[in-house]
Structure formats: C-alpha cells, structure tokens
Amino acid sequence: MIANLDLGSSNPMRLLLVEDDRDAAEYLRKAFKEAGHVADLAGDGEEGLALALDGKYDVMIVDRMLPQRDGLSLVSELRGRGHTTPVLILSALGQVDDRVQGLRAGGDDYLPKPYAFTELLARVEALSRRGAPQAAETVYKVADLELDRLSHSVTRGGKEIVLQPREFRLLEYLMRHAGQVVTRTMLLENVWDYHFDPQTNVIDVHVSRLRSKIDKGFEVPLIHTVRGAGYMVRAGVK
C-alpha cells in the first residue's frame, strides 16, 4: 500500500472502517484523520455490524475477509435491514468474479489490495457525494442539547456552550451513542486515540468538566455515570 498524503480538501466525513488487521486499520484511521475525516474502527464482522446499525456514517469501508462474520455477509445483512450507507469493499481477491460478488452482495464499490491511499480516499469521497442525503445529517440532538459537528457548535436551551476540542469530541461521541452505555475503552480509543489504558483519571476529569458545562444550571441532567460500566447521555432522568 502506498500513500501519497498530498490530499485535496473535502467536507468532513464520519467513516466506519471494518478491518481485522490492526496495523492496517490504524494506518488508515490516521491517514483519514490527516485528510480531515474521522474513522471509527471495528476489528471483526460482528462488531462492524453492531456499529453500523448503531451509528450514522457517511461511508463504510469493509474488508472482505473478516473473523466472526465476513465482509460480504455483513453488507448483505445491512442491505437486508434497509441500510443504505455507501459501502466500499477492500479485498486481496481482485478477480472479476470476486468484484461481481462484492457488488451483488450490496457493495457500492470494490477496491483490490494493494492500493494507494489517494485512490481509496477519492473513491470514498465519491461514495459520500453519492449518498449525500444521508451524509447531510450532521446535527445530534438530545432533549434541548444540540451539537453540530460541522460548525463545531453546541447549544442547550438555545444558549451557546463553548467547549474545548477534546470536550467537543467527547460530547459528540456520547451523543452519537445517546441512550447507550459508552465504556472507558470506547472513549480511550475513539476520543483519545489510545489503544491501551494509561491508568489515569483523564476520562473522569474531562467528563466532570463537560458535565459542569452541559448540565450546570439545568433542572434535568443529560450526562450520567453508569456505575462500573461507563457513561451515557440520555434525556428525561432527573
């Protein structure tokens, strides 16, 4: 795989990368980040399916050969459930019959390995434009709390809340998983880019600061601690 990081600009995308090769996944995640995009990672087909069903992504990038559930099965399951998120399939299997199988399974594009990152990026951007109606939804709302991930603005009850970049990423991730428990591991990997536990209270400190900005002065708190599990954003609980 050869990367040329002289990249053109495009609108920010939220991507789901389903790849069991950790080194390859980390390489792509960092490359997409440098290009101005955010990529969530899944290491097997079942995890990829769960994240795809749970979140809203502009484009999915799915490796064909995966543990637990292979890429084609994952895509077929999503299409069977009515999900229309554009999917690009990556595979070392690059013969015509292989590509046809991938497209017939519900893939929108098929890129054989090895590939250049610049081509992958261009294909992902093209798929994002093709799926523009879904990609246009960039605002997350929970009760009277609203976050716009493109303008990087946050308001609650119509009042603007100023957040630091890390606080914004933390709130965005929590709101994207509203109503669900978000574990420390999920936060470390997706907000701090750590793939190990640094054994510090960095998450607790940031959540506390975020809670003071989001919930202070409001009757109903939205950020909750789930004892022994993690954190959750949800409405309607005093």
The 8 nearest C-alpha neighbors of each residue, nearest first, counted from 0:
[[1, 113, 114, 115, 2, 116, 112, 23],
 [0, 2, 115, 116, 3, 114, 113, 117],
 [3, 1, 116, 115, 4, 117, 0, 30],
 [2, 4, 5, 117, 1, 116, 115, 6],
 [3, 5, 6, 2, 117, 30, 116, 34],
 [6, 4, 3, 7, 117, 2, 34, 8],
 [7, 5, 4, 8, 34, 117, 3, 120],
 [6, 8, 9, 5, 34, 4, 121, 117],
 [9, 7, 6, 10, 34, 35, 11, 5],
 [10, 8, 11, 7, 124, 35, 34, 12],
 [9, 11, 12, 8, 35, 36, 149, 124],
 [12, 10, 36, 35, 9, 13, 149, 37],
 [11, 13, 36, 57, 14, 10, 37, 35],
 [14, 12, 37, 56, 57, 38, 36, 11],
 [13, 15, 38, 58, 56, 59, 57, 37],
 [14, 16, 59, 39, 38, 40, 60, 17],
 [17, 15, 60, 40, 59, 61, 39, 18],
 [16, 18, 41, 61, 47, 40, 42, 62],
 [17, 19, 42, 62, 20, 24, 16, 41],
 [18, 20, 42, 43, 21, 65, 17, 66],
 [21, 19, 23, 22, 18, 24, 42, 25],
 [22, 20, 24, 23, 19, 25, 18, 42],
 [23, 21, 25, 24, 20, 26, 27, 19],
 [22, 24, 26, 20, 21, 25, 27, 18],
 [23, 25, 21, 27, 26, 22, 18, 28],
 [26, 24, 28, 22, 27, 23, 21, 29],
 [27, 25, 23, 29, 24, 28, 30, 22],
 [26, 28, 30, 24, 29, 25, 31, 23],
 [27, 29, 25, 31, 30, 26, 38, 24],
 [30, 28, 32, 26, 27, 31, 25, 33],
 [29, 31, 27, 33, 32, 28, 26, 34],
 [32, 30, 34, 36, 28, 33, 29, 27],
 [31, 33, 36, 29, 35, 34, 30, 37],
 [34, 32, 30, 31, 35, 29, 36, 4],
 [33, 35, 31, 32, 36, 30, 6, 8],
 [36, 34, 32, 33, 11, 31, 37, 12],
 [35, 37, 32, 12, 11, 31, 34, 13],
 [38, 36, 13, 32, 14, 12, 31, 39],
 [37, 39, 14, 15, 28, 13, 16, 40],
 [38, 40, 15, 16, 14, 37, 189, 41],
 [41, 39, 16, 17, 15, 38, 42, 24],
 [42, 40, 17, 47, 46, 43, 16, 18],
 [41, 43, 19, 18, 17, 40, 46, 44],
 [44, 42, 66, 46, 65, 19, 45, 41],
 [43, 45, 68, 47, 46, 67, 69, 65],
 [44, 46, 48, 47, 43, 68, 67, 49],
 [47, 45, 49, 48, 44, 43, 41, 50],
 [46, 48, 44, 41, 50, 45, 49, 17],
 [47, 49, 51, 45, 46, 50, 44, 52],
 [48, 50, 46, 52, 47, 51, 53, 45],
 [51, 49, 53, 47, 52, 48, 54, 46],
 [50, 52, 48, 53, 49, 54, 47, 55],
 [53, 51, 49, 50, 54, 48, 77, 55],
 [52, 54, 50, 51, 49, 55, 176, 48],
 [55, 53, 51, 50, 52, 56, 175, 176],
 [54, 56, 57, 53, 51, 52, 13, 175],
 [57, 55, 13, 14, 58, 54, 15, 84],
 [56, 58, 134, 13, 127, 14, 12, 84],
 [59, 57, 85, 14, 56, 86, 84, 127],
 [58, 60, 86, 15, 14, 16, 61, 87],
 [61, 59, 16, 87, 86, 88, 15, 17],
 [62, 60, 17, 88, 89, 70, 16, 87],
 [61, 63, 89, 18, 88, 64, 70, 90],
 [62, 64, 70, 90, 89, 69, 65, 71],
 [65, 63, 69, 62, 70, 66, 90, 19],
 [64, 66, 69, 43, 44, 68, 19, 70],
 [65, 67, 43, 68, 44, 69, 64, 19],
 [68, 66, 44, 45, 43, 65, 69, 46],
 [69, 67, 44, 66, 45, 65, 72, 73],
 [70, 68, 65, 64, 72, 71, 44, 63],
 [69, 71, 63, 73, 72, 62, 61, 64],
 [70, 72, 74, 73, 69, 104, 75, 63],
 [73, 71, 75, 70, 69, 74, 76, 68],
 [72, 74, 70, 76, 71, 75, 48, 44],
 [73, 75, 77, 71, 76, 72, 105, 78],
 [76, 74, 72, 78, 104, 77, 73, 105],
 [77, 75, 79, 73, 74, 78, 72, 80],
 [78, 76, 74, 80, 82, 79, 75, 73],
 [77, 79, 81, 75, 82, 80, 76, 74],
 [78, 80, 76, 77, 81, 75, 82, 74],
 [81, 79, 77, 78, 82, 76, 75, 52],
 [80, 82, 78, 79, 83, 77, 76, 84],
 [83, 81, 78, 77, 80, 84, 79, 52],
 [82, 84, 85, 81, 78, 77, 130, 133],
 [85, 83, 82, 58, 86, 57, 56, 130],
 [86, 84, 58, 107, 126, 83, 59, 130],
 [87, 85, 59, 106, 107, 60, 58, 84],
 [86, 88, 108, 60, 109, 107, 106, 61],
 [87, 89, 109, 61, 62, 60, 110, 108],
 [90, 88, 62, 110, 111, 61, 63, 109],
 [91, 89, 111, 92, 63, 112, 62, 88],
 [90, 92, 112, 111, 93, 113, 89, 63],
 [93, 91, 90, 97, 94, 111, 112, 98],
 [92, 94, 111, 91, 97, 98, 95, 90],
 [93, 95, 97, 96, 92, 98, 111, 99],
 [94, 96, 98, 97, 99, 93, 100, 92],
 [95, 97, 99, 98, 94, 100, 93, 101],
 [98, 96, 100, 94, 95, 99, 93, 92],
 [97, 99, 101, 95, 100, 96, 109, 102],
 [98, 100, 96, 102, 101, 97, 103, 95],
 [101, 99, 103, 97, 98, 102, 104, 96],
 [100, 102, 98, 104, 99, 103, 106, 71],
 [103, 101, 106, 99, 105, 104, 100, 107],
 [102, 104, 100, 105, 101, 99, 106, 98],
 [105, 103, 101, 75, 102, 71, 106, 100],
 [106, 104, 103, 102, 75, 74, 78, 107],
 [105, 107, 102, 86, 108, 101, 104, 87],
 [106, 108, 86, 87, 85, 102, 105, 109],
 [109, 107, 87, 106, 88, 86, 110, 102],
 [108, 110, 88, 87, 89, 98, 111, 101],
 [109, 111, 89, 88, 90, 112, 108, 87],
 [112, 110, 93, 90, 91, 89, 113, 92],
 [113, 111, 91, 114, 90, 110, 89, 93],
 [112, 114, 0, 111, 115, 91, 1, 90],
 [113, 115, 112, 0, 116, 1, 111, 118],
 [114, 116, 1, 2, 117, 118, 0, 119],
 [115, 117, 2, 119, 118, 120, 114, 1],
 [116, 118, 120, 115, 119, 3, 121, 2],
 [119, 117, 121, 116, 120, 115, 122, 114],
 [120, 118, 116, 122, 117, 121, 123, 115],
 [119, 121, 123, 117, 118, 122, 116, 124],
 [120, 122, 118, 124, 123, 119, 117, 125],
 [121, 123, 125, 119, 120, 124, 118, 126],
 [124, 122, 126, 120, 125, 121, 127, 119],
 [125, 123, 127, 121, 126, 122, 120, 128],
 [124, 126, 122, 128, 127, 123, 121, 129],
 [127, 125, 129, 123, 128, 124, 85, 130],
 [128, 126, 124, 130, 129, 125, 57, 131],
 [129, 127, 131, 125, 130, 126, 124, 134],
 [128, 130, 126, 127, 131, 125, 85, 132],
 [131, 129, 127, 128, 132, 133, 126, 134],
 [130, 132, 134, 128, 133, 129, 135, 127],
 [133, 131, 135, 134, 130, 136, 129, 128],
 [132, 134, 135, 131, 130, 136, 57, 84],
 [133, 135, 131, 57, 136, 132, 130, 127],
 [134, 136, 132, 133, 131, 137, 57, 130],
 [137, 135, 134, 138, 133, 132, 139, 55],
 [136, 138, 148, 135, 147, 149, 139, 134],
 [137, 139, 147, 146, 136, 148, 140, 145],
 [138, 140, 146, 145, 174, 147, 137, 175],
 [141, 139, 145, 144, 142, 146, 138, 143],
 [140, 142, 144, 143, 234, 145, 233, 139],
 [141, 143, 144, 234, 140, 235, 145, 233],
 [144, 142, 156, 155, 141, 145, 140, 157],
 [145, 143, 155, 141, 142, 140, 154, 156],
 [144, 146, 140, 154, 153, 139, 155, 143],
 [147, 145, 153, 139, 138, 152, 148, 140],
 [148, 146, 138, 152, 151, 149, 150, 137],
 [147, 149, 151, 150, 137, 146, 138, 152],
 [150, 148, 151, 147, 137, 11, 152, 138],
 [149, 151, 152, 147, 148, 146, 153, 137],
 [152, 150, 148, 149, 147, 153, 146, 167],
 [151, 153, 147, 150, 146, 154, 148, 159],
 [152, 154, 146, 160, 145, 159, 147, 151],
 [155, 153, 159, 158, 145, 160, 157, 144],
 [156, 154, 144, 157, 158, 143, 145, 159],
 [155, 157, 143, 158, 154, 144, 159, 145],
 [156, 158, 155, 154, 159, 143, 144, 145],
 [159, 157, 154, 155, 156, 160, 153, 144],
 [158, 160, 154, 153, 157, 161, 155, 152],
 [161, 159, 154, 153, 162, 158, 212, 155],
 [160, 162, 159, 163, 153, 152, 212, 154],
 [163, 161, 166, 167, 160, 164, 153, 209],
 [162, 164, 166, 165, 167, 161, 168, 209],
 [165, 163, 167, 166, 168, 162, 169, 151],
 [166, 164, 168, 167, 163, 169, 190, 162],
 [165, 167, 169, 163, 164, 168, 162, 170],
 [166, 168, 164, 170, 165, 169, 162, 171],
 [169, 167, 171, 165, 166, 170, 190, 172],
 [168, 170, 166, 172, 167, 171, 190, 165],
 [171, 169, 173, 167, 172, 168, 174, 166],
 [172, 170, 168, 174, 169, 173, 167, 175],
 [171, 173, 175, 169, 170, 174, 168, 176],
 [172, 174, 170, 176, 175, 171, 232, 177],
 [175, 173, 177, 171, 176, 172, 170, 232],
 [174, 176, 172, 173, 177, 171, 54, 139],
 [175, 177, 174, 173, 179, 178, 172, 54],
 [178, 176, 174, 232, 179, 175, 233, 173],
 [177, 179, 233, 232, 231, 176, 180, 234],
 [180, 178, 177, 176, 231, 181, 232, 233],
 [179, 181, 231, 230, 229, 182, 178, 228],
 [182, 180, 230, 229, 231, 179, 185, 183],
 [183, 181, 229, 185, 184, 228, 180, 186],
 [182, 184, 186, 185, 229, 187, 181, 202],
 [185, 183, 187, 182, 186, 188, 196, 194],
 [184, 186, 182, 188, 183, 187, 189, 181],
 [187, 185, 183, 190, 189, 184, 188, 182],
 [188, 186, 191, 184, 193, 185, 190, 189],
 [189, 187, 192, 193, 185, 194, 186, 191],
 [188, 190, 186, 192, 187, 185, 191, 39],
 [189, 191, 186, 187, 192, 188, 169, 168],
 [190, 192, 187, 193, 188, 189, 186, 165],
 [193, 191, 188, 189, 190, 187, 194, 186],
 [194, 192, 188, 187, 191, 195, 196, 189],
 [195, 193, 188, 192, 187, 196, 184, 191],
 [194, 196, 193, 197, 187, 188, 184, 198],
 [195, 197, 198, 194, 193, 187, 184, 199],
 [196, 198, 199, 195, 193, 200, 201, 187],
 [199, 197, 196, 200, 201, 195, 202, 187],
 [200, 198, 201, 197, 196, 202, 203, 204],
 [199, 201, 203, 202, 204, 198, 205, 197],
 [200, 202, 204, 199, 203, 205, 206, 198],
 [203, 201, 205, 204, 200, 206, 183, 186],
 [204, 202, 206, 200, 205, 201, 207, 208],
 [203, 205, 207, 201, 202, 206, 200, 208],
 [204, 206, 208, 202, 207, 203, 209, 201],
 [207, 205, 209, 203, 208, 204, 210, 202],
 [206, 208, 210, 204, 205, 209, 203, 211],
 [209, 207, 205, 211, 206, 210, 204, 212],
 [208, 210, 206, 212, 211, 207, 205, 213],
 [209, 211, 213, 207, 212, 214, 208, 206],
 [210, 212, 215, 208, 209, 214, 213, 207],
 [213, 211, 209, 210, 215, 214, 208, 160],
 [212, 214, 210, 211, 215, 209, 155, 160],
 [215, 213, 220, 210, 217, 211, 212, 216],
 [216, 214, 211, 217, 212, 213, 210, 220],
 [215, 217, 214, 218, 213, 211, 212, 219],
 [218, 216, 214, 215, 219, 220, 213, 156],
 [217, 219, 220, 216, 237, 214, 215, 221],
 [218, 220, 237, 217, 236, 221, 235, 214],
 [221, 219, 214, 222, 237, 218, 217, 236],
 [220, 222, 233, 232, 234, 223, 219, 214],
 [223, 221, 232, 220, 231, 210, 233, 224],
 [224, 222, 231, 230, 232, 221, 225, 220],
 [223, 225, 230, 226, 229, 231, 222, 228],
 [226, 224, 229, 230, 228, 227, 223, 231],
 [225, 227, 228, 224, 229, 230, 223, 180],
 [226, 228, 225, 229, 224, 182, 230, 183],
 [227, 229, 225, 226, 182, 180, 230, 181],
 [230, 228, 182, 225, 181, 183, 180, 224],
 [231, 229, 224, 181, 225, 180, 223, 182],
 [230, 232, 180, 223, 179, 222, 181, 178],
 [233, 231, 222, 177, 221, 173, 178, 174],
 [232, 234, 178, 221, 177, 231, 141, 222],
 [235, 233, 221, 142, 236, 141, 232, 220],
 [234, 236, 237, 219, 233, 221, 142, 220],
 [237, 235, 234, 219, 220, 233, 221, 223],
 [236, 219, 220, 235, 218, 221, 234, 223]]
